[in-house]
């Protein structure tokens, strides 16, 4: 890490010009921002960020993506982003096709239009239009970079199921109680047509609930704390925010 920083540290003028506009970073103090710059430098050295469909990716764009991704591991370790090497940027939302087998064995091709996707042992794929929107024109509880990289943390156990590998001292039982209770309550709200307390997409699966909750934790913590205090508490422990604030 020291060798990487010595040779590749992001120039101050570029770092400052990009990060000063990113609202989700504005609560960090000078020490945290300095550490985030180091993590972002490591990220850009270790991960390729490539554009497709003619998208030219500038250093400023790379810094914007990497800095927000590294916000998740600011108080953790670079090991949390092991075992994959690439971020792919599309100009806008992109189409993906997935094969699914139904109960009687028939295979169906389902097409979806996505703004982001995280492969378990592969790349993170993002729509630059949506990254740019969430970075510079944010809305509470919405950040596609945080969402997709939260899936990467969730998948460290080999499966994305809303239960990432917990840090020492954390209780799997307490995590399951807090997350399951909030997830079940959200699913009930969605099923009955009530106004959901967070983005109803979180009711898709426990994995999506974890990713959406992580978005709220960093972009709208008061909303998450008010509606899901147990989930907020678990994420504060997981992301080590409870220990540093």
C-alpha positions, 0 to 999 in steps of 0.5 A, a space after each residue: 500500500 505504501 509503495 502504491 501511495 508513494 507512486 500513484 497518489 491522486 493529485 490534490 487538485 483533482 481529488 479536491 475538485 471532484 470530492 468537494 462536489 460529492 455530497 455524501 462525502 461532506 460529513 467526513 473530517 480532514 483525517 477521514 478524507 485523507 484516508 479516503 484519498 489513500 483508499 481511492 488511490 489503492 482502488 484505482 491502482 488495483 481495479 480497472 474502470 473501463 467504459 463501453 459503448 463509446 464512453 470515454 472515462 476520465 480520471 475525474 469519473 474514475 475518482 468519483 466512482 472509486 471514492 464513493 465505493 471506498 466510503 463503504 470500507 473507510 473504516 474496514 480494510 481493502 480485503 473487503 474488495 478482494 477477488 475481482 478487478 473491474 468496474 464497467 461503465 455504460 453511458 446509460 441504463 443497460 439491457 441484460 438477459 438472464 436465463 431462468 428455469 421454472 418449476 417444470 424445467 422450462 428455460 426462460 430468457 428474461 430481459 431487464 433494463 438496469 442502472 447497476 449490477 454486481 457479479 459475485 466473482 466478477 465486475 461491478 457494472 454501472 450506468 454513468 448517467 445514474 452515477 453522475 446523477 446520484 453523485 452530483 444531484 443526490 436524492 435521499 436513499 439513492 446511490 447506485 455506487 453504494 448499492 452495487 458495492 454493498 452487494 460486493 460486501 454481501 457476497 464475501 461469504 460466497 452468496 448474496 443473501 443480506 448477511 455479509 461476514 460480520 466483524 468480530 463481536 457482532 451477533 448473527 442472531 441480533 443481525 438476523 432479528 433486526 434485519 428480518 423484522 424490518 424486511 418483513 415489515 417492509 414486505 407487508 407494506 408493499 404487499 398491502 399497498 401502503 407507503 413504504 418507509 424506504 425504497 420499496 425495491 428493498 422488498 425484492 429480497 434480503 440482499 436488496 434490502 441490505 444494499 438499499 439500507 446501506 444506501 440510506 445509511 450513508 445518504 439519509 441516515 436519519 430516515 433509516 434510524 427513525 424507521 429501522 433503528 435496529 438495522 441502523 445500529 447493525 450497519 453502524 457496527 458493521 461499517 465501524 461508524 459506531 466506533 468512530 463517531 
